[in-house]
Amino acid sequence: MERYAEVLNYAIPFFLLLLLIEGLAAWLMGRKVIRSMDTLSSLSSGLTNAIKDVLGLTFVIVSYGWMVDRIAIIHIEADWMVYLLAFIGIDFAGYWNHRLAHKVNYFWNHHIIHHSSEEFNLACALRQSISNFFTIFAFLMIPTALLGIPAEVIAVLAPLHLFAQYWYHTRLIGKMGFLEKIIVTPSHHRVHHAINDIYLDKNLSQVFIIWDKLFGTFQEELEDVPPVYGVKRPSRSWNPVVINFYHLWQLIKDAWHTSSLTAKLKIWFMPTGWRPDDVRERYPLPSIQDVFAYKKYNPKSSKWLHIWSWIQFLFTFALMMYLFNNFAAIGFPNVLIYGLFLIFCIFSYCTLMDRSHHAWWVALIKAVLASFLIFYQGDWFLLDTVINGGSLIVAIYFVLDFVISAGFVRYEFLAARFPRFTPLPYHK
């Protein structure tokens, strides 16, 4: 976990730099591919995923190392061959893991966050899951395990394979000639993120597009069918915590409401979107039918709410980087407490971004928890040893956050209900 936190110290600035380059390029090209709140939601999702991964909050049913020790038939000696086969093996397993996520109700909950953005840009690549409580990925690595490829090699290549999937989340790069036949390109992945019927559940490959062509899931991007992005049953929220779990919550409710015992069990393993007949009739769910008539989620917010939301993100980001750079010193279980608190912080300010009337008391709970942690420990997780008066700065911020959040709820969100409140000017 500590080593992964060190890796993120280098990866995160690189990702943010590419985001800035994409934004600048879009501006120079006169194209709008970024919306403030959508981008902030994507970045916030990236924070939740980074925190979860660093804390190691995913239960591994079977580890790859355990499997290699027991089923390896041969052991390849040549270094270059080991790394080449390992990368191909990871990509092959990634294709099938991705395909399961799109085809099975329960596993879709692990992946829905990544498709939840109604834009397509580098920021949406950072929408990664915190709802995958366990992983079966090692089972899909049986081919490499049979070849005896060491777990250490997989551990080195797996993050690189993941990071290699970042660059093609963009609308600014067109088709790339002969590379379209070899690797996943932005054009291929625009198809994958689209909800047009012809594009749905296509182009599931992660690095090499060959898997889609071999297994019948390839679809070229068509000039006369512009992709429309998102999911068929949108969450209508900026909150990554809500987005991560709303499909799971729907499955739980459907399993509870159906009168069929068989349906209560099979709903989890049926194709994505399947619902029991009796539940579908009694509790219909809205779904996007005409993708070109659909209006994107975009609640009107004042420019001050946009500014304050970005300030909250930056402060939370700073607190996260402090955690990553002081992981060993803070120690367990304090790193777990710290990480979970940060996820709650993200939930809090995204509740405000959604213009929820509950945002004020969520911010109040956050301020009370922060104050308790400082009082109980004597400082903010050793921050005073790094910055003189650091704990006081943290305490003042969270109290100020509550006051400002309550102000937005009273003077902006309630303005539509009660004319005596003067609304703030809206900003798109």
C-alpha positions, 0 to 999 in steps of 0.5 A: 500500500505504501509503495502504491502511494509513492507511485501515485505521487508521480502518476497524479501530477502527470495525469493533471498535466495532461488534463491541462494540456487537453483543456488548453488544446480544446480552447485553442481548437474552439471546442468545448469538451469540459464542463466545470462540475462534470470535471470536478466530479470526475476528479473527485471520483479519482480521489476516492479510488486512489484513497481506496486503493492505497488503503487496500480496501479490496478483498482478494479471493485468490491471489495471483501469487498463490495460483502461480505456486500451485498450477504453473506448468512451465517457467519461462526464463527469458526476461523480455519474453516474460514481460511481453507475455505478462503484458499480453496476459494482463490485457487478455484478462482485462478484456474478459474482466471488462466484458463481465462488468458490462454483461452481469448485473452485479459486476456492472456496479463495479464499473458504472462509475467509469461510464457515468460522465456525460462528457468524454475527456481525460477527466472521465478516465479518472472515474474509477470504482470504490464499490468493488469489494472483492476481485476475481481478476486473478482467476482470469490470469490462469493462462499466465499462471500456467506459464509460471510468470512470476507475481512480481512481474505482474505487480510491476506491469499491472499499474503500467497497463492501467495507466496506459488506458488514460490517454485515449479518453479524448474527443480531440484526437481523430482516427489514427490510421494503421494504429486503429487495427492494433491498439485501442484508440480514442475513436475506439473508446468513444464508441465504448463510452457511447449509449447509442444502440449501435455502440452499446457494450462494444470495444471492450479491449483495454490496450490491444483492440484485437480481442474485440475483433476476435470475440465479436465485440468490435464496432467502428466509430461511424461518421453519421452516428455521433456518440452520446455519452453516459449510461442508460439509467443515469444517476443524475448526480455529481457525487461519486459515492452516490454514483458508485452505489446507486445501481447496487442499491437498485439491485437490493431494492428489486431483490427485496420487492420481487415475490419470486425466490428464484428472482431474488437470487438470480438478479445478481447474475443476470444480464445488466439491466435485467429486473424481475417481471413483477418488479418492473411492472410495479416499480418502472425505472426511467431509461434513455430511449432517444439519446439525441433528445436527452438533456445532460445533468446540469443543475444551475449553480452560481459562479460562487458555488463553482468556485467554492466547490473547486476550493473544497476539492483542492483542500481535500486533494492537499489533505490526500497528498499529505496522507500519501507522503506520510503513510508510514509515519501516520501508521495503521489504523490512523491511515484507515481513519484518515482515508475514510474521513477524506472519502466522507469529505468528498461525499460532503462537498459533492452533496453541495454540488448537487444542490442538496438541502441536506448539504449543511448538516453533512458539512456539520458532521464533517466539521464535528468529526474533524474537530474530534480527531484533532482533539483526540490526537492532539493535532491533525495526524502529525501535521503540526510537526510538518507545518506549524499551526497546521491543525489550526488551519484544518480546524478553521477550514472545516468550520468555515466549510460548514458556515459557507455550505449552510449559507449556500443552502439558505440563500441559493438552494432555497431561493426557488422555494421561498421568494424572500430569499434572494438567489445568487446569479447562475453560472453554467 
